[in-house]
Amino acid sequence: MNRVIKVARMQLINKGTFIGIPAMILVSTFLFTLVIWWLVRRNGAEGIMYGGGAQAPMWYFLALGIQALTLTFPFSMAMSISRRSFYLGTVALFSVCALVLSVFYYLMGLVEKATGGWGLDGRFFALQWVADNNWFIQIMFYFVLMLLLFMVGFL
């Protein structure tokens, strides 16, 4: 177990890869979507508007899976870390990151519903077909989707 934790810490040497870039992608897509919604509302549009930018960090996790293997695996082999420890440590770290982001999506969906879609009747985090379910289903949906994309990139 100690080796698995060391692999997770090794992956976090560059925190921007697992934390900074997904946060930057999410914030920029959210702000860009708000500007578009504001422009559309200003020109007289009505009804609920949907934004798909919330899934942008999820697609980054596909690339993150590729990077996690190609950039750090040779280094871990040079450090005499077994393939099993590398795999378990990397997947464990990513599972924690995916769970944190899934809970964040759920909480932001609650804020979005409470504010009337950010005052613009928009849906960015609380997409209707996901937000109609209970909290566990919503969090697990995002978690499984992110884990699937990461594993496709990792494999």
C-alpha positions as CSV (number, residue, x, y, z in Angstrom):
1,M,0.0,0.0,0.0
2,N,2.9,2.3,0.7
3,R,4.1,2.0,-2.9
4,V,0.7,2.8,-4.2
5,I,0.5,6.0,-2.2
6,K,4.0,6.9,-3.4
7,V,2.9,6.5,-7.0
8,A,-0.1,8.8,-6.4
9,R,2.3,11.3,-4.9
10,M,4.6,10.9,-7.9
11,Q,1.7,11.7,-10.2
12,L,1.0,14.9,-8.2
13,I,4.5,16.3,-8.7
14,N,2.9,18.4,-11.5
15,K,-0.3,19.4,-9.8
16,G,-1.4,21.4,-12.8
17,T,-2.0,18.3,-14.8
18,F,-4.6,16.8,-12.4
19,I,-5.9,19.9,-10.8
20,G,-5.0,23.1,-12.5
21,I,-5.8,22.4,-16.1
22,P,-9.2,20.8,-15.5
23,A,-10.1,23.8,-13.3
24,M,-8.9,26.2,-15.9
25,I,-10.9,24.4,-18.6
26,L,-14.1,24.4,-16.5
27,V,-13.9,28.0,-15.5
28,S,-13.2,29.2,-19.0
29,T,-16.0,27.2,-20.6
30,F,-18.4,28.4,-17.9
31,L,-17.6,32.0,-18.4
32,F,-17.7,31.7,-22.1
33,T,-21.1,30.0,-21.9
34,L,-22.4,32.7,-19.6
35,V,-21.4,35.4,-22.1
36,I,-23.1,33.5,-24.9
37,W,-26.3,33.1,-22.8
38,W,-26.3,36.8,-21.9
39,L,-26.0,37.8,-25.6
40,V,-28.7,35.4,-26.6
41,R,-31.1,36.7,-23.9
42,R,-30.2,40.3,-24.7
43,N,-31.5,39.7,-28.3
44,G,-34.8,38.4,-27.1
45,A,-34.5,34.6,-27.0
46,E,-36.8,32.7,-24.6
47,G,-36.8,29.2,-23.0
48,I,-34.2,27.1,-21.3
49,M,-30.7,27.2,-22.7
50,Y,-28.2,24.3,-22.4
51,G,-24.5,24.5,-22.3
52,G,-22.3,21.5,-22.9
53,G,-19.1,23.1,-21.7
54,A,-19.3,21.2,-18.3
55,Q,-18.2,18.1,-20.1
56,A,-15.0,19.7,-21.4
57,P,-12.9,18.7,-18.3
58,M,-14.3,15.2,-18.7
59,W,-12.8,14.9,-22.2
60,Y,-9.5,16.3,-20.9
61,F,-9.4,13.2,-18.7
62,L,-9.1,11.1,-21.8
63,A,-5.9,13.0,-22.6
64,L,-4.9,12.8,-18.9
65,G,-5.1,9.0,-19.1
66,I,-2.7,9.0,-22.0
67,Q,-0.4,11.5,-20.3
68,A,-0.4,9.6,-17.0
69,L,0.9,6.5,-18.8
70,T,3.3,8.0,-21.4
71,L,4.9,10.7,-19.3
72,T,5.4,9.0,-15.9
73,F,5.4,5.3,-16.5
74,P,9.0,5.2,-17.9
75,F,10.1,7.2,-14.8
76,S,8.4,4.9,-12.4
77,M,10.1,1.9,-14.1
78,A,13.4,3.5,-13.6
79,M,12.5,4.0,-9.9
80,S,11.8,0.2,-9.6
81,I,8.1,0.6,-9.1
82,S,6.1,-2.4,-10.2
83,R,3.5,-2.1,-12.9
84,R,0.9,-3.2,-10.5
85,S,1.8,-0.4,-8.0
86,F,1.9,2.1,-10.8
87,Y,-1.5,1.1,-12.1
88,L,-3.2,1.0,-8.6
89,G,-1.6,4.3,-7.6
90,T,-2.6,6.1,-10.8
91,V,-6.1,4.8,-10.8
92,A,-6.6,5.5,-7.1
93,L,-5.4,9.1,-7.5
94,F,-7.6,9.6,-10.5
95,S,-10.6,8.1,-8.7
96,V,-10.2,10.6,-5.9
97,C,-9.9,13.5,-8.5
98,A,-13.0,12.2,-10.4
99,L,-15.0,11.9,-7.2
100,V,-14.1,15.4,-6.0
101,L,-15.1,16.8,-9.4
102,S,-18.3,14.8,-9.5
103,V,-19.4,16.2,-6.1
104,F,-18.4,19.7,-7.3
105,Y,-20.7,19.2,-10.4
106,Y,-23.6,18.1,-8.1
107,L,-23.2,21.1,-5.8
108,M,-22.9,23.6,-8.6
109,G,-26.0,22.0,-10.1
110,L,-27.8,22.8,-6.8
111,V,-26.6,26.4,-7.0
112,E,-27.7,26.6,-10.6
113,K,-31.2,25.4,-9.8
114,A,-31.4,27.9,-6.8
115,T,-30.3,30.9,-8.9
116,G,-32.6,30.1,-11.8
117,G,-29.9,29.0,-14.2
118,W,-27.5,31.8,-13.1
119,G,-30.2,34.4,-13.7
120,L,-30.4,33.5,-17.4
121,D,-32.4,30.3,-17.3
122,G,-29.5,28.2,-18.4
123,R,-28.4,24.7,-17.6
124,F,-24.6,24.1,-17.5
125,F,-24.1,21.7,-14.6
126,A,-27.7,20.5,-13.9
127,L,-28.6,19.0,-17.3
128,Q,-32.3,18.0,-17.0
129,W,-32.0,14.3,-17.7
130,V,-29.2,13.9,-15.1
131,A,-30.5,16.4,-12.5
132,D,-33.9,14.6,-12.4
133,N,-32.3,11.8,-10.5
134,N,-31.3,11.7,-6.8
135,W,-27.9,12.9,-5.5
136,F,-26.2,9.5,-5.6
137,I,-27.1,8.8,-9.2
138,Q,-25.9,12.2,-10.3
139,I,-22.6,11.9,-8.6
140,M,-22.1,8.3,-9.8
141,F,-23.0,9.3,-13.4
142,Y,-20.3,11.9,-13.5
143,F,-17.8,9.7,-11.6
144,V,-18.2,6.7,-13.9
145,L,-18.1,8.8,-17.0
146,M,-14.8,10.4,-16.0
147,L,-13.3,7.1,-14.9
148,L,-14.3,5.5,-18.2
149,L,-12.7,8.3,-20.2
150,F,-9.6,8.1,-18.1
151,M,-9.3,4.4,-18.5
152,V,-9.8,4.5,-22.3
153,G,-6.9,7.0,-22.5
154,F,-4.9,5.0,-20.0
155,L,-5.3,1.7,-21.9
